[in-house]
């Protein structure tokens, strides 16, 4: 159990050029699960999310909507706040890059980079993808028959020539490689680590960090003909939220460097190459870890608006339930890999793992206590080897979960939990408390108490993943609010024999829809 150790976790800030979709929900949920886990384990958690509201892409989206950029971003940013509320996200702050505090921070890091001699004026001529807000070299783009250049992401690139300030990224190649070697866990998973290492070893070019062909952005200090390159602006949000440019503030010194930036794999280069170089040049430490997860497909097809198969998180919540969606997204695929959203798989996990395995364990245990023990927790007698084995398995779960969660292996953590769920169901099947009711009531009481204590541990374990359902289970065990943390994991005496329990109620209903 941590004693208030700081833990700073961030989502990427989301572009407001379009409505939130399953990808946004996935990243935010993963961060929420880890933030909740760390809070339960005694950490002083700072959890940040927000919206990225500057740049040419946003300016164009506002024009298409017939709005000025600021009211457009006000409206679109609110959509992401609503999604966070709908997903029951436990963020401590929601940042917008149009906020005054962020303008101060972005101009502050610009000034620091200038003072370090890492920014100089010049002229940019090259390929630029508005969709990615990214620059690409001639070797990175693909030329189509009609002459159009395509970025590695599939986005159309346009040739840009304009005055620009540059960041001396080329001078950071060796220092970045040395940093990666000294911090082998900085980039995860391994596939993304290998990708970044290859990119940096291939040579770095100086990076254009300002634009003059549009003005929806943060003005460059001392030269308002330029606005800051959207990624330098956007990445700075992570330090804006903890008080930068006041690097001596309590908040900044407590939470920086960030423990984890969670991002999609398409933006790992910005976070694992540009961002640490910016920070080190400005005299700050890089974050401790960048984890780049994979993408989702929909029933085997790439998700796109043109195909009309974009997955709406609100539709999923209404159809299946919030905790069910939270569980499925982090259970279905190894975190870091690409995954396919299938309604059939969703229903199979809901019915097989949530309703049959976990839900049935809770329901039948509490129902037997209600029917056979007067609705009160029974008094346990002497523990058998079987009893101690099950209690040991649930009591030892926390250390296993810590190791998995620190690697962002959410699927492994859930499998570790389900191993105990299956073990508890097997224990009840072997012990047959419905038979013991007639042959050995005292032993029946012990078995049901052990099962209840196991369920308590499982509910604590699943709190980060399925907070609403887990709290309902703990409510039915009459577990006090101040005992719902990991200091109480495996701690005897939390459940009180003789304590009256509320009537049992199902927590994970079976899905009986006909359209899967």
GUVEX-363936 format. One record per residue (C-alpha): y, x, z. Coordinates in steps of 0.02 Angstrom, whole numbers, plus 32768, in hexadecimal, padded with zeros to 4 digits. Layout:
BEGIN
YXZ/...
// end
This chain:
BEGIN
800080008000/80A5804B7FC9/813280528047/81C280197FDB/81AD809D7F54/821F80727EC1/81D080357E20/824180157D8A/81F37FB97CF7/82467F797C58/821E7F117BC1/82727F407B1F/830F7EDA7B08/82F07E5A7A81/83537E4479E2/83AC7D9D79DE/83A27D877922/83127D0B7932/82B77C9979AC/823D7CE07A2E/81867CE779FB/80DD7D1A7A40/81067DD57A31/819B7DC47AA4/81337D5E7B1F/80A77DDF7B1D/81147E747B48/81737E177BCE/80D57DD17C1D/80867E7D7C26/811E7EC07C81/81227E2A7CF3/806D7E417D26/808A7EF77D50/812C7ED27DAC/80D77E4C7E15/80457EBF7E3A/80B77F4B7E75/811D7ED47EE2/807E7E927F33/804B7F477F51/80EC7F6B7FAF/81597FBD7F2A/82147FA27F1A/820C7F5D7E69/829B7F557DED/82687EEF7D54/82DF7EE47CC0/82DE7E7F7C20/83687E437BAD/83AC7E367AFD/83EB7EB07A79/84817E5E7A28/84D97EDD79B9/84B87F24790D/84B97EF57857/841E7E897862/846B7E1C78E9/85117E13788C/84B67DD777EF/844F7D577850/84ED7D10789D/853D7D0277F1/84A47CA677AE/84B27C2E7842/856A7C13781B/85A37C5778C2/860B7CE77901/859E7D6F7951/85CE7D4F7A07/85AA7C937A11/850D7CB279AA/84CE7D367A24/84FE7CC87AB9/84907C3E7A76/84007CAB7A40/83FD7D127ADF/83EA7C737B42/83497C507AE2/82FE7CED7B2C/83377CBD7BDB/82E27C157BC3/82427C6A7B8C/82437CD97C26/82577C3E7C93/81CB7BE27C37/81567C777C51/81877C847D0A/81C27D377CF1/81F87D8D7D91/827F7DFE7D47/83077E3D7DBB/838B7E4C7D33/83AC7E0C7C83/841D7E7D7C1F/84817E587B83/84C97EE47B1A/85697E807B00/858F7E8A7BBB/86237EF37BF4/85B47F5B7C69/854D7F8E7BD2/85E37FBE7B69/861980337BF6/856B80807C02/855680977B47/85FF80E97B34/85D581517BCE/8538819A7B81/859681B97ADE/8618821D7B3C/858F827F7B95/853B82AA7AEF/85E282E17AA5/8605834C7B3E/855A839D7B2A/858383CA7A76/84F7835E7A31/856282E879C8/85C6831D7930/861D82C3789E/85D982C177EE/85A3824D7761/84FF81F07757/84A781D376B2/83F7818E76B7/838280FB76C7/83A18078774C/833C7FDF777D/83A87F5477C2/83107EF87805/82D67F917868/83877FD2788A/833B807A785D/835A810D77E9/82CE8151777C/82B981F17718/828B81F17660/81DA8226768E/81C681917703/81F681087689/818A80C575FC/81D780A67552/81A1800574FC/819D7FE97440/82457F907444/82948025749E/829A7FD07549/8272804275DD/820080017665/81FC80457717/8155806A776E/816D7FC477C9/81747F657724/822F7F447730/82A17F5B769A/83127FF376A6/83BF8004765D/841C80A3762E/84AC80C276A6/853A813D7693/85C1813D7719/861D81AA7795/85B381C07830/85A2821D78D2/84FD827978E7/849282A5797D/844583547974/83938313797D/835283A77917/8379841B79A8/830B83B67A1E/826483CC79C5/8222845C7A2E/826784127ACF/8216836B7AAD/816E83BC7A85/817984207B26/81A2837F7B84/810B83247B39/809983B67B67/80DA83B97C1A/80CB82FA7C27/802A82C97BCD/803282167C0F/80E381F97BD0/80AB819A7B34/801B811E7B38/7FA180ED7AF5/7F5A818E7AAB/7F6D815079F8/8029813F7A0F/803181E97A65/7FDC823779CE/805181DB7957/80EE821A79AE/80AD82CA79C0/808A82D07905/8136828A78DC/819383097947/8129839C790D/8153836A785A/82098397787B/829E833478B9/833F8314785B/83E782F378AB/83FE823978CC/848F81CF7891/84D38179792D/8566811578EB/858C80997860/862B80697805/85EF7FE5778A/85F17F5B780D/86487F4378B4/85D37EDB7921/85AE7F6079A2/85F77FCB7A2C/868C803279EF/867680EF79F1/86E981377A76/8783817F7A24/875581477974/874F80897965/872E809378A9/867A80B378E1/860380497948/8572809879A3/84C88098794E/846F80017993/83DD806479DB/844A80D97A41/84A3803E7A81/84017FDF7AA1/839F80687AF8/842E80847B71/840D7FD77BBB/838680237C2A/8407808B7C88/8494800B7C7C/84307F977CEB/842480167D78/84DB80487D7B/84F880CC7CF4/856F81227CD8/857681317D97/84E381A87DA2/850181C57E5C/84F3810D7E87/846A80D37EFE/841C806A7E74/841780F37DF1/83D481797E64/835181017EA9/830B80BC7E07/832481427D84/82BE81837D2E/826B80DF7D01/81B180D77D28/818580787C8B/81D4803E7BE9/81617FBE7B99/817C7FAD7ADC/81267F737A3E/80D87FFA79D3/815B7FE2794A/81E5802979B9/818980B77A0F/81E7813D79AB/828F810379EE/825081057AA2/81E481A17A9D/824D82127A2D/830381DC7A23/831581997AD4/82D382317B34/833C82A37AC4/83D9823B7AE6/83B7823C7BA0/839282F57BB1/842A831F7B47/849482B47BBB/844D830B7C54/83D482837C8C/831782807CA1/82AD82207C23/8248818A7C5D/819E81B07CA8/8139814C7C2B/814780E97B89/80B880737B61/80B2802A7AB1/80407F947AA0/7FF77F4A7A01/801D7EB0799A/7FCD7E057990/7F887DAE78F8/7F697CF278EE/7EB87CBD78C6/7EA07D607868/7F427D587805/7FDF7DBF7818/80657D57786D/80FD7D347801/817E7CAC77E6/81537CA6772D/809E7C787757/80DA7BF777D5/80637C38785A/80DD7C7678DE/80977C51798B/81117BF279F8/80F87C1E7AB2/81397B747AE8/80B57B1C7A7F/802C7B867ACE/80697B637B7F/80707AA87B5E/7FC47AA67B0F/7F637B187B83/7FCA7B397C20/80327BCE7C54/7FB67C2B7CC1/7F307C147C3D/7FA07C647BBB/7FD07CF27C30/7F187D137C50/7EE07D0B7B9C/7F657D7F7B54/7F3B7E0B7BCD/7E7F7DEC7BCF/7E567DD87B18/7E737E8A7AD6/7E857F387B20/7F3E7F4B7B42/7F867FC17AC0/7F167F837A34/7F3F7EFE79B4/7EF87E5379DB/7ED27DB07984/7F077D0A79CF/7E7C7C8C79B5/7E807BDC79FD/7DC37BE07A07/7DC87C7F7A6F/7E517C357ADA/7DE87B9C7B03/7D4C7C037B20/7DA37C6D7BA2/7DF67BD57BF3/7D537B777C02/7CDA7C077C1C/7D3A7C807C8B/7DC37C1A7CDD/7D707B6F7CF3/7CB77B9D7CFF/7CBE7C477D55/7D5A7C4D7DC2/7D857B957DD0/7CD37B627DF9/7CC47BEA7E7D/7D607BA97ED4/7D397AF07EBE/7C877AEF7EFA/7CA97B637F8E/7D3B7AFC7FCC/7CE17A587FA8/7C4A7A8F8010/7CBE7AC1809E/7D157A198091/7C7279B68091/7C077A1D8106/7C807A70817F/7CF779E181A5/7D7A7A2A8132/7D937AC381A1/7D687B788183/7CBE7B9B81D0/7C9E7C1F8252/7C3B7CB18208/7BA67CF98262/7B587DA4824C/7B6D7DE9819D/7AD87E128130/7AD07EA180B2/7AF77E21802A/7B917DE48087/7BD27E9380A4/7BB07EC27FEF/7C1B7E357FAC/7CA77E50802A/7CA37F0A8002/7CB27EE67F49/7D4C7E7A7F5D/7D977EEC7FE2/7D857F837F70/7DD37F287EDD/7E857F5F7F03/7E6980187EE6/7E127FF27E42/7EA27F827E0D/7F2480067E38/7ED080837DC4/7EC680067D35/7F767FC47D4A/7FC380717D51/7F76808E7CA4/7FAF7FE17C69/7EF87FB77C4D/7F107EFF7C74/7E6E7ECB7C1E/7E0E7F457C8C/7E617F037D28/7E2E7E517CFA/7D7C7E877CD5/7D757EDD7D7F/7DAE7E397DCF/7D317DD37D6B/7CA57E477D9E/7CC47E0D7E50/7CD57D577E18/7C2A7D607DC6/7BE47DBA7E5E/7C257D307ED1/7BD77CA87E66/7B327D067E66/7B3E7D177F24/7B537C5C7F3B/7AC47C397EC4/7A517CAD7F27/7A867C727FD3/7A7F7BB87FA8/7AF27B768031/7AC67AC37FFD/7A147AE98036/7A4E7B4780D1/7AAD7AAB8105/7A077A608138/79A47AFB8167/7A247B6F81B7/7AD47B2581CD/7B137BC18225/7ADF7C2D8193/7B2F7BB0811D/7BD37BC6817B/7BC97C828169/7BA77C7680AD/7C377BFF8091/7CAD7C6980F9/7C7D7D058097/7C977CA47FF4/7D417C688031/7D747D188064/7D3F7D567FB8/7DA67CCE7F65/7E3C7D027FCD/7E2D7DB47F8C/7E167D777EDA/7EAF7D087EE6/7F157D9C7F21/7ED07E037E91/7EFC7D7E7E10/7FAB7D5B7E57/80037DCE7DDA/7FA67D847D46/7FA37CCB7D75/80217CB37E01/80277BF57E03/7F6A7BDB7E04/7F4F7C687E81/7FCD7C217EFA/7F797B767EEE/7ED47BC87F1C/7F237C207FB0/7F747B7C7FE4/7EC77B2C7FEB/7E8C7BBB805B/7F257BA080CC/7F597C5680B5/80067C7380FE/80917CA18085/80B07D4780DD/7FF87D7580C8/7FFE7D6A800A/80147E237FE6/7FA77EBA7FD1/7FBE7EF88083/7F477E6880AA/7EC87E948024/7E1D7E9E8074/7E6A7E8D8122/7DFD7E2C819A/7E4B7DA081FF/7EB77D558176/7E487CBC8169/7E3A7C5F820E/7D957C0B8237/7DB57B5A8274/7E537B4D820D/7E637AA581B5/7E6D7AB580F9/7EC17A3C8081/7E4E79D98012/7E0B7A417F80/7E597A267ED5/7E267A6F7E2F/7E937AFE7DF1/7E4D7B277D44/7E237A8A7CE3/7DB17A947C4D/7E077A847BA5/7DBC79F17B46/7E2C79F07AAB/7DD579C57A09/7E427A2E7996/7DF87ADB79AB/
// end
